[in-house]
Every structure is written in structure tokens, then in C-alpha cells.
Amino acid sequence: MARRKGNRWSGVNAARARKAQMRALVEEARARGVEVAGAAEPQGPELNKAERLRLAELLALRQAGEVEDFTIQGIKLRLGRGSWYLPDFVVYERLDGVVRLVCEEVKGAKGWSLDDESRTKWKVAAEQHPRLIFRGVTMGAKGAAKVEYARPWGMRP
């Protein structure tokens, strides 16, 4: 019989700690005036580690004035019958007096897998909504490690 590591509550305690950390991040974002969309519960949407790192980066960029504003899971795009794409972050960037809407998909250090459904939806959404900018951000230990753009014609904005 295999022996379990830790006590029987270690998984539950870890989940509670993650939820408490997420609540603190969402409350900090709301205190700074960031709209947290899709929050049926008071703590907001569940974010993974890479998304929490990106949230901290976006808060710093917003404080520095490089980003106009952003929302967490702010829009939902219909791709087809019963298929939807929900970007992790919607970032409002100002360039030459024009506000651009950037849909960001955040991945961990391993990045996209070859048969990843979210990558396919990301590319289909970019083809169906050519006026929006779709950016894929792979997060490393020190922040955004790789940035990739999806445009129907293969151009970077």
C-alpha cells in the first residue's frame, strides 16, 4: 500500500491558500479600479499561477501608465455553434491617441502544446475578429518570457 505524503488535509489546505491568494489579488485589482468580469462569486474568476503573474505585471504597467486599463476575462467571443473563446485578459492600450483592444491568452512556462484546443480557438478568434489584436503570452519565472501575435495575415501589430 502506497503511503500518502503529508496529512489528509494537505490538498484542502493548499486549495484554501490558493483561493485566499486569489481573493487578495482580485481585491487589490478592484481597489485600483480594475474591473473583474465574470465574477459570480466575490473572489472572481479562478486564475492559475501564470495568470496571477501576468495580473501582477499588468497592475504594474497600469500604474506606470503603459497600459490604459484591463479586465480579467472581460469578453466572450462566439466562434461557431456552441463554441466560445474567453481570453484571459482584455488589455486596453493607447498608441498615438488611439485605444487598441488586445485579447491576451496566458500560458505557463511550457507554453502551448501541439494539439491544444485553446490555441486553435485563439487562432480562429483572430481570423473571425480581424480588428482585435490577439496576443499569446508565455510566462517564465521572471515575467513574460515570450510574446506571440495571432493575425489572420501573419503580421504583427
PAZAPA-4460 file (N, C-alpha, C; in steps of 0.05 Angstrom, whole numbers, plus 32768, in hexadecimal, padded with zeros to 4 digits):
% residues 157
    n_x    n_y    n_z   ca_x   ca_y   ca_z    c_x    c_y    c_z   seq   type   mol
   8011   7FE9   8000   8000   8000   8000   8012   8019   8000     1      M     A
   800B   802C   7FEE   801B   8044   7FEC   8015   8057   8003     2      A     A
   8029   8063   800D   8026   8075   8023   8022   8092   8019     3      R     A
   800F   80A0   8024   800A   80BC   801C   801D   80CF   8029     4      R     A
   8024   80E3   801A   8035   80F8   8025   8024   810D   8033     5      K     A
   802D   8117   8049   801F   812C   8058   8006   8120   8066     6      G     A
   7FF7   8131   8071   7FDF   8127   807F   7FC8   8126   806B     7      N     A
   7FB1   811D   8074   7F9B   8119   8061   7F8E   8133   8059     8      R     A
   7F95   8149   8066   7F89   8163   805F   7F9C   8175   804F     9      W     A
   7FB3   816B   8047   7FC7   817B   8039   7FBC   8186   801E    10      S     A
   7FAE   8176   800F   7FA3   8180   7FF6   7F8D   8195   7FFA    11      G     A
   7F7D   8191   800E   7F68   81A4   8015   7F74   81BE   801E    12      V     A
   7F88   81BD   802F   7F95   81D5   8039   7FA3   81E4   8022    13      N     A
   7FAF   81D6   8010   7FBC   81E3   7FF9   7FA7   81F2   7FE8    14      A     A
   7F90   81E5   7FE3   7F7B   81F1   7FD3   7F70   820A   7FE1    15      A     A
   7F6D   8209   7FFB   7F64   8220   800A   7F78   8237   8009    16      R     A
   7F91   8230   800A   7FA6   8245   8009   7FA6   8252   7FED    17      A     A
   7FA3   8242   7FD8   7FA1   824E   7FBD   7F89   8260   7FBA    18      R     A
   7F72   8258   7FC5   7F5A   8268   7FC3   7F5E   8282   7FD2    19      K     A
   7F6B   8281   7FE9   7F6F   8299   7FF9   7F82   82AC   7FEA    20      A     A
   7F97   82A1   7FDD   7FA9   82B1   7FCE   7F9B   82BE   7FB6    21      Q     A
   7F89   82AE   7FA9   7F7A   82B9   7F92   7F68   82CF   7F9B    22      M     A
   7F5A   82CB   7FB2   7F48   82E0   7FBD   7F58   82FA   7FC2    23      R     A
   7F70   82F7   7FCD   7F80   830F   7FD3   7F88   831D   7FB9    24      A     A
   7F90   830E   7FA4   7F97   831B   7F8B   7F80   8329   7F7E    25      L     A
   7F68   831C   7F7E   7F51   8328   7F72   7F48   8341   7F82    26      V     A
   7F4A   8340   7F9C   7F43   8357   7FAC   7F56   836E   7FA7    27      E     A
   7F70   8367   7FA4   7F84   837C   7F9E   7F7E   8388   7F82    28      E     A
   7F77   8377   7F6F   7F70   8381   7F55   7F58   8393   7F56    29      A     A
   7F43   838B   7F65   7F2B   839C   7F68   7F31   83B6   7F76    30      R     A
   7F43   83B5   7F8A   7F4A   83CE   7F98   7F58   83E2   7F86    31      A     A
   7F66   83D7   7F72   7F74   83E9   7F5F   7F62   83F1   7F48    32      R     A
   7F49   83E7   7F48   7F36   83F0   7F33   7F34   83DD   7F1C    33      G     A
   7F3F   83C5   7F1D   7F3E   83B2   7F07   7F24   83A2   7F09    34      V     A
   7F15   83A1   7EF3   7EFC   8392   7EF2   7F03   8375   7EF0    35      E     A
   7EF7   8364   7F01   7EFB   8347   7F00   7EE1   833B   7EF6    36      V     A
   7EE0   8335   7EDD   7EC8   832A   7ED0   7EC6   830C   7ED6    37      A     A
   7EAE   8302   7ED4   7EA9   82E5   7ED7   7EAB   82DC   7EF4    38      G     A
   7EA8   82EF   7F07   7EAA   82E8   7F23   7E8E   82E3   7F2F    39      A     A
   7E85   82CB   7F2D   7E6B   82C4   7F3A   7E6E   82C4   7F58    40      A     A
   7E85   82B9   7F61   7E8B   82B9   7F7E   7E9B   82D2   7F84    41      E     A
   7E9D   82DA   7F9D   7EAC   82F2   7FA3   7ECA   82F0   7F9D    42      P     A
   7ED5   82D8   7F9C   7EF2   82D6   7F98   7EFA   82D8   7F7A    43      Q     A
   7EE7   82D7   7F68   7EEE   82DA   7F4B   7EF6   82C0   7F3F    44      G     A
   7EFE   82C1   7F25   7F05   82A9   7F17   7F1F   829C   7F22    45      P     A
   7F20   8282   7F20   7F37   8273   7F2A   7F4E   8276   7F16    46      E     A
   7F65   827F   7F1F   7F7D   8283   7F0E   7F92   8270   7F16    47      L     A
   7FA1   8266   7F02   7FB8   8254   7F08   7FD0   8265   7F0F    48      N     A
   7FE7   8258   7F13   7FFF   8267   7F1C   8009   827A   7F07    49      K     A
   8009   8272   7EED   8012   8283   7ED8   8000   829B   7ED5    50      A     A
   7FE6   8297   7ED8   7FD3   82AD   7ED6   7FD6   82C1   7EED    51      E     A
   7FDC   82B6   7F05   7FE1   82C8   7F1C   7FFA   82D9   7F18    52      R     A
   800F   82CC   7F0C   8027   82DC   7F06   8021   82F2   7EF1    53      L     A
   8012   82EB   7EDD   800B   82FF   7EC8   7FF9   8315   7ED4    54      R     A
   7FE7   830E   7EE7   7FD7   8322   7EF4   7FE8   8336   7F03    55      L     A
   7FFC   832C   7F11   800E   833E   7F20   801E   8350   7F0C    56      A     A
   8026   8345   7EF5   8034   8355   7EE1   8022   836B   7ED6    57      E     A
   8009   8363   7ED0   7FF6   8377   7EC5   7FEF   838D   7ED9    58      L     A
   7FED   8386   7EF2   7FE9   839A   7F06   8000   83AE   7F07    59      L     A
   8019   83A4   7F05   8030   83B6   7F05   8031   83C7   7EEC    60      A     A
   802A   83BB   7ED5   802A   83CA   7EBC   8014   83E0   7EBC    61      L     A
   7FFE   83D9   7EC8   7FE8   83ED   7ECA   7FF0   8404   7EDD    62      R     A
   7FFE   83FD   7EF3   8007   8412   7F05   801C   8424   7EF8    63      Q     A
   802D   8418   7EE6   8041   8428   7ED8   8036   8438   7EC0    64      A     A
   801D   8432   7EB9   8011   8440   7EA3   8015   8434   7E87    65      G     A
   8022   841D   7E86   8027   8410   7E6C   800E   8401   7E62    66      E     A
   7FFC   83FA   7E73   7FE3   83ED   7E6C   7FCC   83FF   7E76    67      V     A
   7FB9   8404   7E64   7FA2   8416   7E6C   7F91   8408   7E81    68      E     A
   7F89   83EF   7E7C   7F78   83E0   7E8F   7F78   83C3   7E86    69      D     A
   7F6C   83B2   7E96   7F69   8396   7E8E   7F53   8389   7E9F    70      F     A
   7F48   8373   7E95   7F34   8364   7EA3   7F3C   8347   7EA3    71      T     A
   7F33   8338   7EB7   7F39   831C   7EB9   7F21   830D   7EAC    72      I     A
   7F26   82FE   7E97   7F12   82EF   7E89   7EFA   8302   7E82    73      Q     A
   7F01   8318   7E75   7EEE   832E   7E71   7EDA   8329   7E5A    74      G     A
   7EE0   831A   7E46   7ECE   8316   7E30   7ECC   82F8   7E29    75      I     A
   7EB7   82F1   7E1C   7EB2   82D5   7E13   7EAB   82D6   7DF6    76      K     A
   7EBC   82CA   7DE5   7EB8   82CA   7DC8   7EAC   82B0   7DBE    77      L     A
   7E97   82B2   7DAE   7E8B   829A   7DA3   7E9A   8292   7D8A    78      R     A
   7EA3   8279   7D89   7EB2   8270   7D72   7EA0   8260   7D5E    79      L     A
   7E8D   8252   7D68   7E7C   8242   7D57   7E65   8237   7D69    80      G     A
   7E58   8223   7D5E   7E41   8218   7D6D   7E4C   8209   7D86    81      R     A
   7E46   8214   7D9D   7E4E   8208   7DB7   7E6B   820B   7DBE    82      G     A
   7E7A   821C   7DAF   7E97   821F   7DB4   7E9C   823C   7DBB    83      S     A
   7EAA   8241   7DD1   7EB0   825C   7DDB   7ECD   825E   7DE1    84      W     A
   7ED7   8277   7DE0   7EF3   827D   7DE8   7EF2   8293   7DFD    85      Y     A
   7EFE   828E   7E14   7EFF   82A1   7E2A   7F1C   82A7   7E30    86      L     A
   7F26   82BF   7E27   7F42   82C5   7E2C   7F47   82C9   7E4A    87      P     A
   7F60   82C3   7E52   7F67   82C6   7E6F   7F66   82E4   7E77    88      D     A
   7F71   82F5   7E67   7F70   8312   7E6D   7F69   8322   7E54    89      F     A
   7F5A   8337   7E58   7F55   834B   7E43   7F63   8364   7E4B    90      V     A
   7F77   836C   7E3B   7F89   8383   7E42   7F82   839A   7E2F    91      V     A
   7F7F   83B2   7E3B   7F7A   83CA   7E2B   7F94   83D9   7E2A    92      Y     A
   7FA0   83DB   7E12   7FBA   83E9   7E0F   7FB6   8401   7DFE    93      E     A
   7FC3   8417   7E06   7FC1   8430   7DF7   7FDA   8433   7DE6    94      R     A
   7FD6   8437   7DCC   7FED   843B   7DB9   7FE5   8452   7DA7    95      L     A
   7FF5   8468   7DA8   7FF0   8480   7D98   7FD3   848A   7D9B    96      D     A
   7FC9   848A   7DB3   7FAE   8495   7DB9   7F98   8482   7DB3    97      G     A
   7F9E   846A   7DA9   7F89   8456   7DA2   7F8B   843F   7DB7    98      V     A
   7F74   8438   7DC1   7F74   8422   7DD4   7F70   8408   7DC5    99      V     A
   7F82   83F5   7DC9   7F81   83DB   7DBB   7F77   83C6   7DCF   100      R     A
   7F67   83B4   7DC6   7F5C   839E   7DD6   7F6D   8385   7DD1   101      L     A
   7F7B   837B   7DE5   7F8D   8364   7DE3   7F82   834D   7DF4   102      V     A
   7F7C   8336   7DE7   7F73   831E   7DF5   7F8C   830D   7DFB   103      C     A
   7F91   8309   7E14   7FA9   82FA   7E1C   7FA2   82DE   7E26   104      E     A
   7FB1   82CA   7E1C   7FAF   82AF   7E26   7FC9   82A9   7E34   105      E     A
   7FC8   82A2   7E4E   7FE0   829E   7E5E   7FE5   8280   7E62   106      V     A
   7FFE   8278   7E5D   8006   825C   7E61   801D   825B   7E74   107      K     A
   8021   8244   7E81   8037   8240   7E93   8052   823C   7E85   108      G     A
   8066   8234   7E93   8081   8232   7E88   8083   821E   7E71   109      A     A
   8072   8209   7E71   8073   81F5   7E5C   8066   8200   7E42   110      K     A
   8056   8214   7E43   804B   8220   7E2B   8034   8210   7E20   111      G     A
   802F   8212   7E06   801A   8204   7DF9   8022   81E8   7DF3   112      W     A
   800F   81D6   7DF4   8014   81BB   7DEA   800B   81B9   7DCD   113      S     A
   8014   81A5   7DBE   800E   81A4   7DA2   7FF1   81A0   7D9C   114      L     A
   7FE3   8191   7DAC   7FC6   818C   7DA7   7FB5   819B   7DBB   115      D     A
   7FBE   81B2   7DC3   7FAF   81C2   7DD7   7F96   81CE   7DCB   116      D     A
   7F7F   81C8   7DD8   7F66   81D3   7DCE   7F65   81F1   7DD1   117      E     A
   7F71   81FC   7DE6   7F70   8219   7DEB   7F80   8228   7DD5   118      S     A
   7F96   821C   7DCB   7FA5   8229   7DB6   7F94   822A   7D9C   119      R     A
   7F86   8214   7D96   7F75   8214   7D7F   7F5F   8229   7D81   120      T     A
   7F52   822A   7D98   7F3D   823E   7D9B   7F49   825B   7D9A   121      K     A
   7F61   825E   7DA4   7F6F   8278   7DA3   7F73   8281   7D86   122      W     A
   7F7C   826F   7D75   7F81   8275   7D59   7F67   8279   7D4A   123      K     A
   7F52   826A   7D4F   7F38   826D   7D42   7F2C   8288   7D4A   124      V     A
   7F2E   828F   7D63   7F24   82A9   7D6C   7F33   82C0   7D5E   125      A     A
   7F4D   82BD   7D5A   7F5C   82D2   7D4C   7F53   82D4   7D2F   126      A     A
   7F4C   82BE   7D22   7F43   82BF   7D07   7F27   82CC   7D05   127      E     A
   7F16   82C5   7D18   7EFA   82CF   7D18   7EF8   82EC   7D21   128      Q     A
   7F0B   82F6   7D30   7F0A   8311   7D3B   7F24   8320   7D34   129      H     A
   7F27   8328   7D1A   7F40   8333   7D11   7F47   834F   7D1D   130      P     A
   7F33   835D   7D28   7F39   8377   7D33   7F44   8375   7D50   131      R     A
   7F42   835E   7D5C   7F4D   835A   7D77   7F6A   834F   7D74   132      L     A
   7F7A   8354   7D88   7F95   834A   7D89   7F96   8333   7D9C   133      I     A
   7FA1   831C   7D94   7FA3   8305   7DA5   7FC0   82FF   7DAB   134      F     A
   7FC6   82FF   7DC5   7FE2   82FC   7DCE   7FE3   82E4   7DE1   135      R     A
   7FF6   82D2   7DDB   7FFB   82BB   7DED   8014   82C1   7DFD   136      G     A
   8012   82BF   7E17   8028   82C5   7E29   802F   82AC   7E38   137      V     A
   8048   82A3   7E35   8053   828C   7E44   8063   8298   7E5B   138      T     A
   805B   8290   7E73   8067   829C   7E8B   807E   828A   7E95   139      M     A
   8094   8297   7E9B   80AB   8289   7EA7   80AC   828F   7EC5   140      G     A
   80C1   8289   7ED2   80C4   828E   7EEE   80C7   82AC   7EF4   141      A     A
   80D2   82BB   7EE1   80D6   82D8   7EE6   80C2   82E9   7ED7   142      K     A
   80AD   82DE   7ECC   8099   82EE   7EBE   8095   82E4   7EA2   143      G     A
   808B   82F5   7E90   8085   82ED   7E75   809E   82E5   7E66   144      A     A
   80A0   82CB   7E5F   80B8   82C1   7E52   80B5   82C2   7E34   145      A     A
   809D   82BD   7E2A   8099   82BC   7E0D   807E   82C8   7E06   146      K     A
   807E   82D9   7DF2   8065   82E6   7DE9   8061   82DE   7DCC   147      V     A
   8049   82D6   7DC6   8042   82CC   7DAB   8028   82D9   7DA3   148      E     A
   8026   82E2   7D8A   800E   82EE   7D7F   8000   82DC   7D6B   149      Y     A
   7FE6   82DC   7D6C   7FD6   82CD   7D58   7FC7   82E1   7D47   150      A     A
   7FCE   82E3   7D2E   7FC0   82F4   7D1C   7FB9   82E3   7D04   151      R     A
   7FA2   82E7   7CF7   7F9B   82D7   7CE0   7FAF   82D8   7CC9   152      P     A
   7FBC   82EF   7CC6   7FCF   82F1   7CB0   7FEC   82EE   7CBA   153      W     A
   7FF0   82E6   7CD3   800A   82E0   7CDD   801B   82F8   7CE4   154      G     A
   800F   830F   7CE7   801E   8328   7CED   801D   832E   7D0B   155      M     A
   8031   833B   7D15   8032   8345   7D30   8026   8361   7D30   156      R     A
   8017   8368   7D44   800B   8383   7D44   8020   8399   7D48   157      P     A
***
